[in-house]
Amino acid sequence: METKTRDDGMDVGPQLSFLFQLLNTPQEKRPRNLDEELQAFPYVNGSLFSETILTPQL
């Protein structure tokens, strides 16, 4: 997260949301041009990350 977000942290929410979507996507259905670091995250089965939760805007 440190290297993928702004220094002021204003984009942490969207980055976490993207990561949670990624964790809920099987490897074979992920974008082919996905960053290697993100591709390394495993698929978490069980719909743990399937619900969308709105994050407050600061």
N, CA, C and O atoms as a Tripos MOL2 file, in Angstrom:
@<TRIPOS>MOLECULE
protein
  232   231    58     0     0
PROTEIN
NO_CHARGES

@<TRIPOS>ATOM
      1 N           0.8280   -1.1890    0.0000 N.3       1 MET1
      2 CA          0.0000    0.0000    0.0000 C.3       1 MET1
      3 C           0.8740    1.2560    0.0000 C.2       1 MET1
      4 O           0.5150    2.2680   -0.6000 O.2       1 MET1
      5 N           1.9970    1.1850    0.6610 N.am      2 GLU2
      6 CA          2.8410    2.3690    0.7690 C.3       2 GLU2
      7 C           3.3220    2.8610   -0.5970 C.2       2 GLU2
      8 O           3.3930    4.0670   -0.8340 O.2       2 GLU2
      9 N           3.6500    1.9340   -1.4880 N.am      3 THR3
     10 CA          4.1610    2.3370   -2.7980 C.3       3 THR3
     11 C           3.0590    2.5280   -3.8360 C.2       3 THR3
     12 O           3.3260    3.0360   -4.9250 O.2       3 THR3
     13 N           1.8410    2.1360   -3.5230 N.am      4 LYS4
     14 CA          0.7330    2.2160   -4.4800 C.3       4 LYS4
     15 C          -0.2410    3.3470   -4.1720 C.2       4 LYS4
     16 O          -1.2120    3.5450   -4.9030 O.2       4 LYS4
     17 N           0.0090    4.0910   -3.0970 N.am      5 THR5
     18 CA         -0.9110    5.1610   -2.7060 C.3       5 THR5
     19 C          -0.1630    6.4850   -2.5480 C.2       5 THR5
     20 O           1.0640    6.5250   -2.4570 O.2       5 THR5
     21 N          -0.9300    7.5450   -2.5210 N.am      6 ARG6
     22 CA         -0.3580    8.8760   -2.3560 C.3       6 ARG6
     23 C           0.1780    9.0550   -0.9390 C.2       6 ARG6
     24 O          -0.2720    8.3870   -0.0080 O.2       6 ARG6
     25 N           1.1300    9.9520   -0.7840 N.am      7 ASP7
     26 CA          1.7180   10.2290    0.5270 C.3       7 ASP7
     27 C           0.6940   10.7290    1.5370 C.2       7 ASP7
     28 O           0.8140   10.4570    2.7310 O.2       7 ASP7
     29 N          -0.3170   11.4640    1.0610 N.am      8 ASP8
     30 CA         -1.3200   12.0020    1.9820 C.3       8 ASP8
     31 C          -2.4180   10.9900    2.3110 C.2       8 ASP8
     32 O          -3.2870   11.2730    3.1350 O.2       8 ASP8
     33 N          -2.3900    9.8140    1.6770 N.am      9 GLY9
     34 CA         -3.3460    8.7550    1.9910 C.3       9 GLY9
     35 C          -4.7340    8.9370    1.4130 C.2       9 GLY9
     36 O          -5.6370    8.1670    1.7400 O.2       9 GLY9
     37 N          -4.9310    9.9280    0.5670 N.am     10 MET10
     38 CA         -6.2670   10.2230    0.0440 C.3      10 MET10
     39 C          -6.8220    9.1300   -0.8700 C.2      10 MET10
     40 O          -8.0290    9.0860   -1.1060 O.2      10 MET10
     41 N          -5.9750    8.2600   -1.3800 N.am     11 ASP11
     42 CA         -6.4590    7.2140   -2.2820 C.3      11 ASP11
     43 C          -6.3780    5.8110   -1.6720 C.2      11 ASP11
     44 O          -6.4890    4.8180   -2.3920 O.2      11 ASP11
     45 N          -6.1890    5.7250   -0.3760 N.am     12 VAL12
     46 CA         -6.1110    4.4150    0.2830 C.3      12 VAL12
     47 C          -7.4370    3.6580    0.1690 C.2      12 VAL12
     48 O          -7.4380    2.4550   -0.0890 O.2      12 VAL12
     49 N          -8.5530    4.3440    0.3570 N.am     13 GLY13
     50 CA         -9.8650    3.6970    0.2690 C.3      13 GLY13
     51 C         -10.0920    3.0090   -1.0670 C.2      13 GLY13
     52 O         -10.4090    1.8200   -1.0930 O.2      13 GLY13
     53 N          -9.9370    3.7260   -2.1840 N.am     14 PRO14
     54 CA        -10.1150    3.0840   -3.4850 C.3      14 PRO14
     55 C          -9.1150    1.9540   -3.7420 C.2      14 PRO14
     56 O          -9.4620    0.9520   -4.3670 O.2      14 PRO14
     57 N          -7.8980    2.1070   -3.2720 N.am     15 GLN15
     58 CA         -6.8980    1.0500   -3.4630 C.3      15 GLN15
     59 C          -7.2750   -0.2030   -2.6800 C.2      15 GLN15
     60 O          -7.1260   -1.3170   -3.1850 O.2      15 GLN15
     61 N          -7.7590   -0.0330   -1.4610 N.am     16 LEU16
     62 CA         -8.2090   -1.1870   -0.6740 C.3      16 LEU16
     63 C          -9.4220   -1.8430   -1.3140 C.2      16 LEU16
     64 O          -9.5330   -3.0680   -1.3390 O.2      16 LEU16
     65 N         -10.3230   -1.0330   -1.8260 N.am     17 SER17
     66 CA        -11.5010   -1.5630   -2.5020 C.3      17 SER17
     67 C         -11.0920   -2.4090   -3.7000 C.2      17 SER17
     68 O         -11.6350   -3.4930   -3.9090 O.2      17 SER17
     69 N         -10.1420   -1.9230   -4.4840 N.am     18 PHE18
     70 CA         -9.6440   -2.6800   -5.6330 C.3      18 PHE18
     71 C          -9.0090   -3.9890   -5.1780 C.2      18 PHE18
     72 O          -9.2310   -5.0340   -5.7900 O.2      18 PHE18
     73 N          -8.2190   -3.9360   -4.1070 N.am     19 LEU19
     74 CA         -7.5820   -5.1490   -3.5890 C.3      19 LEU19
     75 C          -8.6220   -6.1640   -3.1350 C.2      19 LEU19
     76 O          -8.4780   -7.3550   -3.4080 O.2      19 LEU19
     77 N          -9.6630   -5.7140   -2.4510 N.am     20 PHE20
     78 CA        -10.7140   -6.6350   -2.0020 C.3      20 PHE20
     79 C         -11.4370   -7.2640   -3.1900 C.2      20 PHE20
     80 O         -11.7750   -8.4470   -3.1540 O.2      20 PHE20
     81 N         -11.6750   -6.4800   -4.2430 N.am     21 GLN21
     82 CA        -12.2840   -7.0390   -5.4570 C.3      21 GLN21
     83 C         -11.3680   -8.0890   -6.0680 C.2      21 GLN21
     84 O         -11.8240   -9.1310   -6.5390 O.2      21 GLN21
     85 N         -10.0820   -7.8020   -6.0550 N.am     22 LEU22
     86 CA         -9.0970   -8.7320   -6.5940 C.3      22 LEU22
     87 C          -9.0870  -10.0360   -5.8050 C.2      22 LEU22
     88 O          -9.0180  -11.1160   -6.3910 O.2      22 LEU22
     89 N          -9.1570   -9.9400   -4.4880 N.am     23 LEU23
     90 CA         -9.1600  -11.1370   -3.6430 C.3      23 LEU23
     91 C         -10.4000  -11.9910   -3.8860 C.2      23 LEU23
     92 O         -10.3990  -13.1890   -3.6020 O.2      23 LEU23
     93 N         -11.4410  -11.3830   -4.4060 N.am     24 ASN24
     94 CA        -12.6830  -12.0900   -4.6870 C.3      24 ASN24
     95 C         -12.7650  -12.5620   -6.1490 C.2      24 ASN24
     96 O         -13.8010  -13.0630   -6.5870 O.2      24 ASN24
     97 N         -11.6720  -12.3980   -6.8920 N.am     25 THR25
     98 CA        -11.6330  -12.7810   -8.3060 C.3      25 THR25
     99 C         -10.6470  -13.9270   -8.5090 C.2      25 THR25
    100 O          -9.4740  -13.7960   -8.1610 O.2      25 THR25
    101 N         -11.1030  -15.0460   -9.0660 N.am     26 PRO26
    102 CA        -10.1860  -16.1610   -9.3340 C.3      26 PRO26
    103 C          -9.0310  -15.7160  -10.2420 C.2      26 PRO26
    104 O          -9.2030  -14.8450  -11.0950 O.2      26 PRO26
    105 N          -7.8650  -16.3170  -10.0510 N.am     27 GLN27
    106 CA         -6.6660  -15.9530  -10.8120 C.3      27 GLN27
    107 C          -6.9250  -15.9130  -12.3160 C.2      27 GLN27
    108 O          -6.4890  -14.9860  -12.9980 O.2      27 GLN27
    109 N          -7.6370  -16.9230  -12.8360 N.am     28 GLU28
    110 CA         -7.8380  -17.0140  -14.2880 C.3      28 GLU28
    111 C          -8.7830  -15.9470  -14.8370 C.2      28 GLU28
    112 O          -8.8640  -15.7680  -16.0520 O.2      28 GLU28
    113 N          -9.4950  -15.2410  -13.9700 N.am     29 LYS29
    114 CA        -10.4270  -14.1980  -14.4130 C.3      29 LYS29
    115 C          -9.8870  -12.7880  -14.1730 C.2      29 LYS29
    116 O         -10.5790  -11.8060  -14.4410 O.2      29 LYS29
    117 N          -8.6770  -12.6870  -13.6790 N.am     30 ARG30
    118 CA         -8.0750  -11.3800  -13.4160 C.3      30 ARG30
    119 C          -7.5050  -10.7930  -14.7030 C.2      30 ARG30
    120 O          -7.1900  -11.5290  -15.6380 O.2      30 ARG30
    121 N          -7.3710   -9.4620  -14.7500 N.am     31 PRO31
    122 CA         -6.7820   -8.8380  -15.9410 C.3      31 PRO31
    123 C          -5.3690   -9.3650  -16.1910 C.2      31 PRO31
    124 O          -4.5970   -9.5600  -15.2530 O.2      31 PRO31
    125 N          -5.0440   -9.5880  -17.4400 N.am     32 ARG32
    126 CA         -3.7220  -10.1240  -17.7910 C.3      32 ARG32
    127 C          -2.6010   -9.1060  -17.5600 C.2      32 ARG32
    128 O          -1.4500   -9.4870  -17.3480 O.2      32 ARG32
    129 N          -2.9320   -7.8340  -17.6010 N.am     33 ASN33
    130 CA         -1.9160   -6.7980  -17.4270 C.3      33 ASN33
    131 C          -1.7840   -6.3450  -15.9690 C.2      33 ASN33
    132 O          -1.2600   -5.2640  -15.7000 O.2      33 ASN33
    133 N          -2.2490   -7.1560  -15.0470 N.am     34 LEU34
    134 CA         -2.2140   -6.8210  -13.6250 C.3      34 LEU34
    135 C          -0.7770   -6.8080  -13.1120 C.2      34 LEU34
    136 O           0.0290   -7.6660  -13.4730 O.2      34 LEU34
    137 N          -0.4710   -5.8450  -12.2810 N.am     35 ASP35
    138 CA          0.8390   -5.7180  -11.6480 C.3      35 ASP35
    139 C           1.2330   -7.0360  -10.9710 C.2      35 ASP35
    140 O           0.3900   -7.6920  -10.3580 O.2      35 ASP35
    141 N           2.5040   -7.4250  -11.0790 N.am     36 GLU36
    142 CA          2.9860   -8.6870  -10.4920 C.3      36 GLU36
    143 C           2.7170   -8.7670   -8.9980 C.2      36 GLU36
    144 O           2.3470   -9.8250   -8.4870 O.2      36 GLU36
    145 N           2.9010   -7.6570   -8.2970 N.am     37 GLU37
    146 CA          2.6720   -7.6540   -6.8510 C.3      37 GLU37
    147 C           1.2160   -7.9640   -6.5290 C.2      37 GLU37
    148 O           0.9320   -8.6850   -5.5730 O.2      37 GLU37
    149 N           0.3000   -7.4300   -7.3120 N.am     38 LEU38
    150 CA         -1.1190   -7.6930   -7.0820 C.3      38 LEU38
    151 C          -1.4990   -9.0990   -7.5280 C.2      38 LEU38
    152 O          -2.3410   -9.7440   -6.9040 O.2      38 LEU38
    153 N          -0.8850   -9.5710   -8.6000 N.am     39 GLN39
    154 CA         -1.1670  -10.9160   -9.0960 C.3      39 GLN39
    155 C          -0.7860  -11.9760   -8.0530 C.2      39 GLN39
    156 O          -1.3520  -13.0690   -8.0420 O.2      39 GLN39
    157 N           0.1620  -11.6530   -7.1880 N.am     40 ALA40
    158 CA          0.6270  -12.5980   -6.1680 C.3      40 ALA40
    159 C          -0.4170  -12.8580   -5.0840 C.2      40 ALA40
    160 O          -0.3450  -13.8720   -4.3910 O.2      40 ALA40
    161 N          -1.3840  -11.9580   -4.9310 N.am     41 PHE41
    162 CA         -2.4170  -12.1760   -3.9190 C.3      41 PHE41
    163 C          -3.3000  -13.3470   -4.3300 C.2      41 PHE41
    164 O          -3.7400  -13.4220   -5.4770 O.2      41 PHE41
    165 N          -3.5570  -14.2530   -3.4080 N.am     42 PRO42
    166 CA         -4.3700  -15.4280   -3.7510 C.3      42 PRO42
    167 C          -5.8610  -15.0890   -3.8180 C.2      42 PRO42
    168 O          -6.3220  -14.0930   -3.2610 O.2      42 PRO42
    169 N          -6.5790  -15.9380   -4.5060 N.am     43 TYR43
    170 CA         -8.0420  -15.8620   -4.5390 C.3      43 TYR43
    171 C          -8.5610  -16.3520   -3.1960 C.2      43 TYR43
    172 O          -8.1650  -17.4210   -2.7310 O.2      43 TYR43
    173 N          -9.4340  -15.5870   -2.5730 N.am     44 VAL44
    174 CA        -10.0210  -15.9740   -1.2930 C.3      44 VAL44
    175 C         -11.4620  -16.3910   -1.5630 C.2      44 VAL44
    176 O         -12.3380  -15.5450   -1.7430 O.2      44 VAL44
    177 N         -11.6950  -17.6770   -1.5870 N.am     45 ASN45
    178 CA        -13.0170  -18.2100   -1.8690 C.3      45 ASN45
    179 C         -13.9330  -18.0180   -0.6590 C.2      45 ASN45
    180 O         -13.4570  -17.8110    0.4570 O.2      45 ASN45
    181 N         -15.2160  -18.0860   -0.8770 N.am     46 GLY46
    182 CA        -16.1620  -17.9920    0.2230 C.3      46 GLY46
    183 C         -16.8820  -16.6650    0.2940 C.2      46 GLY46
    184 O         -17.6160  -16.4130    1.2490 O.2      46 GLY46
    185 N         -16.6910  -15.8210   -0.6850 N.am     47 SER47
    186 CA        -17.3720  -14.5270   -0.7820 C.3      47 SER47
    187 C         -17.0450  -13.5790    0.3670 C.2      47 SER47
    188 O         -17.8270  -12.6770    0.6670 O.2      47 SER47
    189 N         -15.9120  -13.7740    1.0020 N.am     48 LEU48
    190 CA        -15.5100  -12.9040    2.1010 C.3      48 LEU48
    191 C         -15.4380  -11.4470    1.6590 C.2      48 LEU48
    192 O         -15.7800  -10.5460    2.4240 O.2      48 LEU48
    193 N         -14.9930  -11.2150    0.4240 N.am     49 PHE49
    194 CA        -14.8120   -9.8530   -0.0680 C.3      49 PHE49
    195 C         -15.8410   -9.4660   -1.1230 C.2      49 PHE49
    196 O         -15.6290   -8.4950   -1.8500 O.2      49 PHE49
    197 N         -16.9360  -10.1890   -1.2240 N.am     50 SER50
    198 CA        -17.9110   -9.9170   -2.2830 C.3      50 SER50
    199 C         -18.8270   -8.7320   -1.9790 C.2      50 SER50
    200 O         -19.3410   -8.1060   -2.9050 O.2      50 SER50
    201 N         -19.0380   -8.4170   -0.7160 N.am     51 GLU51
    202 CA        -19.9200   -7.3020   -0.3590 C.3      51 GLU51
    203 C         -19.1830   -5.9800   -0.5070 C.2      51 GLU51
    204 O         -18.0340   -5.8530   -0.0850 O.2      51 GLU51
    205 N         -19.8390   -5.0040   -1.1030 N.am     52 THR52
    206 CA        -19.2570   -3.6800   -1.2530 C.3      52 THR52
    207 C         -19.6570   -2.8230   -0.0610 C.2      52 THR52
    208 O         -20.8370   -2.6970    0.2670 O.2      52 THR52
    209 N         -18.6580   -2.2420    0.5760 N.am     53 ILE53
    210 CA        -18.8950   -1.3500    1.7090 C.3      53 ILE53
    211 C         -18.3740    0.0230    1.3200 C.2      53 ILE53
    212 O         -17.2060    0.1720    0.9590 O.2      53 ILE53
    213 N         -19.2310    1.0120    1.3930 N.am     54 LEU54
    214 CA        -18.8170    2.3610    1.0410 C.3      54 LEU54
    215 C         -17.8870    2.9180    2.1030 C.2      54 LEU54
    216 O         -18.1390    2.7820    3.3000 O.2      54 LEU54
    217 N         -16.8120    3.5450    1.6530 N.am     55 THR55
    218 CA        -15.8820    4.1660    2.5840 C.3      55 THR55
    219 C         -16.1650    5.6620    2.6240 C.2      55 THR55
    220 O         -16.4410    6.2680    1.5880 O.2      55 THR55
    221 N         -16.0990    6.2630    3.8080 N.am     56 PRO56
    222 CA        -16.3970    7.6920    3.9170 C.3      56 PRO56
    223 C         -15.3430    8.5370    3.2110 C.2      56 PRO56
    224 O         -14.1600    8.1940    3.2060 O.2      56 PRO56
    225 N         -15.7720    9.6170    2.6280 N.am     57 GLN57
    226 CA        -14.8660   10.5620    1.9830 C.3      57 GLN57
    227 C         -14.4670   11.6060    3.0130 C.2      57 GLN57
    228 O         -15.3250   12.2400    3.6270 O.2      57 GLN57
    229 N         -13.1840   11.7830    3.2000 N.am     58 LEU58
    230 CA        -12.6890   12.7610    4.1770 C.3      58 LEU58
    231 C         -12.3490   14.0670    3.5270 C.2      58 LEU58
    232 O         -11.9190   15.0000    4.2040 O.2      58 LEU58
@<TRIPOS>BOND
     1     1     2 1
     2     2     3 1
     3     3     4 2
     4     3     5 am
     5     5     6 1
     6     6     7 1
     7     7     8 2
     8     7     9 am
     9     9    10 1
    10    10    11 1
    11    11    12 2
    12    11    13 am
    13    13    14 1
    14    14    15 1
    15    15    16 2
    16    15    17 am
    17    17    18 1
    18    18    19 1
    19    19    20 2
    20    19    21 am
    21    21    22 1
    22    22    23 1
    23    23    24 2
    24    23    25 am
    25    25    26 1
    26    26    27 1
    27    27    28 2
    28    27    29 am
    29    29    30 1
    30    30    31 1
    31    31    32 2
    32    31    33 am
    33    33    34 1
    34    34    35 1
    35    35    36 2
    36    35    37 am
    37    37    38 1
    38    38    39 1
    39    39    40 2
    40    39    41 am
    41    41    42 1
    42    42    43 1
    43    43    44 2
    44    43    45 am
    45    45    46 1
    46    46    47 1
    47    47    48 2
    48    47    49 am
    49    49    50 1
    50    50    51 1
    51    51    52 2
    52    51    53 am
    53    53    54 1
    54    54    55 1
    55    55    56 2
    56    55    57 am
    57    57    58 1
    58    58    59 1
    59    59    60 2
    60    59    61 am
    61    61    62 1
    62    62    63 1
    63    63    64 2
    64    63    65 am
    65    65    66 1
    66    66    67 1
    67    67    68 2
    68    67    69 am
    69    69    70 1
    70    70    71 1
    71    71    72 2
    72    71    73 am
    73    73    74 1
    74    74    75 1
    75    75    76 2
    76    75    77 am
    77    77    78 1
    78    78    79 1
    79    79    80 2
    80    79    81 am
    81    81    82 1
    82    82    83 1
    83    83    84 2
    84    83    85 am
    85    85    86 1
    86    86    87 1
    87    87    88 2
    88    87    89 am
    89    89    90 1
    90    90    91 1
    91    91    92 2
    92    91    93 am
    93    93    94 1
    94    94    95 1
    95    95    96 2
    96    95    97 am
    97    97    98 1
    98    98    99 1
    99    99   100 2
   100    99   101 am
   101   101   102 1
   102   102   103 1
   103   103   104 2
   104   103   105 am
   105   105   106 1
   106   106   107 1
   107   107   108 2
   108   107   109 am
   109   109   110 1
   110   110   111 1
   111   111   112 2
   112   111   113 am
   113   113   114 1
   114   114   115 1
   115   115   116 2
   116   115   117 am
   117   117   118 1
   118   118   119 1
   119   119   120 2
   120   119   121 am
   121   121   122 1
   122   122   123 1
   123   123   124 2
   124   123   125 am
   125   125   126 1
   126   126   127 1
   127   127   128 2
   128   127   129 am
   129   129   130 1
   130   130   131 1
   131   131   132 2
   132   131   133 am
   133   133   134 1
   134   134   135 1
   135   135   136 2
   136   135   137 am
   137   137   138 1
   138   138   139 1
   139   139   140 2
   140   139   141 am
   141   141   142 1
   142   142   143 1
   143   143   144 2
   144   143   145 am
   145   145   146 1
   146   146   147 1
   147   147   148 2
   148   147   149 am
   149   149   150 1
   150   150   151 1
   151   151   152 2
   152   151   153 am
   153   153   154 1
   154   154   155 1
   155   155   156 2
   156   155   157 am
   157   157   158 1
   158   158   159 1
   159   159   160 2
   160   159   161 am
   161   161   162 1
   162   162   163 1
   163   163   164 2
   164   163   165 am
   165   165   166 1
   166   166   167 1
   167   167   168 2
   168   167   169 am
   169   169   170 1
   170   170   171 1
   171   171   172 2
   172   171   173 am
   173   173   174 1
   174   174   175 1
   175   175   176 2
   176   175   177 am
   177   177   178 1
   178   178   179 1
   179   179   180 2
   180   179   181 am
   181   181   182 1
   182   182   183 1
   183   183   184 2
   184   183   185 am
   185   185   186 1
   186   186   187 1
   187   187   188 2
   188   187   189 am
   189   189   190 1
   190   190   191 1
   191   191   192 2
   192   191   193 am
   193   193   194 1
   194   194   195 1
   195   195   196 2
   196   195   197 am
   197   197   198 1
   198   198   199 1
   199   199   200 2
   200   199   201 am
   201   201   202 1
   202   202   203 1
   203   203   204 2
   204   203   205 am
   205   205   206 1
   206   206   207 1
   207   207   208 2
   208   207   209 am
   209   209   210 1
   210   210   211 1
   211   211   212 2
   212   211   213 am
   213   213   214 1
   214   214   215 1
   215   215   216 2
   216   215   217 am
   217   217   218 1
   218   218   219 1
   219   219   220 2
   220   219   221 am
   221   221   222 1
   222   222   223 1
   223   223   224 2
   224   223   225 am
   225   225   226 1
   226   226   227 1
   227   227   228 2
   228   227   229 am
   229   229   230 1
   230   230   231 1
   231   231   232 2
@<TRIPOS>SUBSTRUCTURE
     1 MET1         2 RESIDUE 1 A MET
     2 GLU2         6 RESIDUE 1 A GLU
     3 THR3        10 RESIDUE 1 A THR
     4 LYS4        14 RESIDUE 1 A LYS
     5 THR5        18 RESIDUE 1 A THR
     6 ARG6        22 RESIDUE 1 A ARG
     7 ASP7        26 RESIDUE 1 A ASP
     8 ASP8        30 RESIDUE 1 A ASP
     9 GLY9        34 RESIDUE 1 A GLY
    10 MET10       38 RESIDUE 1 A MET
    11 ASP11       42 RESIDUE 1 A ASP
    12 VAL12       46 RESIDUE 1 A VAL
    13 GLY13       50 RESIDUE 1 A GLY
    14 PRO14       54 RESIDUE 1 A PRO
    15 GLN15       58 RESIDUE 1 A GLN
    16 LEU16       62 RESIDUE 1 A LEU
    17 SER17       66 RESIDUE 1 A SER
    18 PHE18       70 RESIDUE 1 A PHE
    19 LEU19       74 RESIDUE 1 A LEU
    20 PHE20       78 RESIDUE 1 A PHE
    21 GLN21       82 RESIDUE 1 A GLN
    22 LEU22       86 RESIDUE 1 A LEU
    23 LEU23       90 RESIDUE 1 A LEU
    24 ASN24       94 RESIDUE 1 A ASN
    25 THR25       98 RESIDUE 1 A THR
    26 PRO26      102 RESIDUE 1 A PRO
    27 GLN27      106 RESIDUE 1 A GLN
    28 GLU28      110 RESIDUE 1 A GLU
    29 LYS29      114 RESIDUE 1 A LYS
    30 ARG30      118 RESIDUE 1 A ARG
    31 PRO31      122 RESIDUE 1 A PRO
    32 ARG32      126 RESIDUE 1 A ARG
    33 ASN33      130 RESIDUE 1 A ASN
    34 LEU34      134 RESIDUE 1 A LEU
    35 ASP35      138 RESIDUE 1 A ASP
    36 GLU36      142 RESIDUE 1 A GLU
    37 GLU37      146 RESIDUE 1 A GLU
    38 LEU38      150 RESIDUE 1 A LEU
    39 GLN39      154 RESIDUE 1 A GLN
    40 ALA40      158 RESIDUE 1 A ALA
    41 PHE41      162 RESIDUE 1 A PHE
    42 PRO42      166 RESIDUE 1 A PRO
    43 TYR43      170 RESIDUE 1 A TYR
    44 VAL44      174 RESIDUE 1 A VAL
    45 ASN45      178 RESIDUE 1 A ASN
    46 GLY46      182 RESIDUE 1 A GLY
    47 SER47      186 RESIDUE 1 A SER
    48 LEU48      190 RESIDUE 1 A LEU
    49 PHE49      194 RESIDUE 1 A PHE
    50 SER50      198 RESIDUE 1 A SER
    51 GLU51      202 RESIDUE 1 A GLU
    52 THR52      206 RESIDUE 1 A THR
    53 ILE53      210 RESIDUE 1 A ILE
    54 LEU54      214 RESIDUE 1 A LEU
    55 THR55      218 RESIDUE 1 A THR
    56 PRO56      222 RESIDUE 1 A PRO
    57 GLN57      226 RESIDUE 1 A GLN
    58 LEU58      230 RESIDUE 1 A LEU
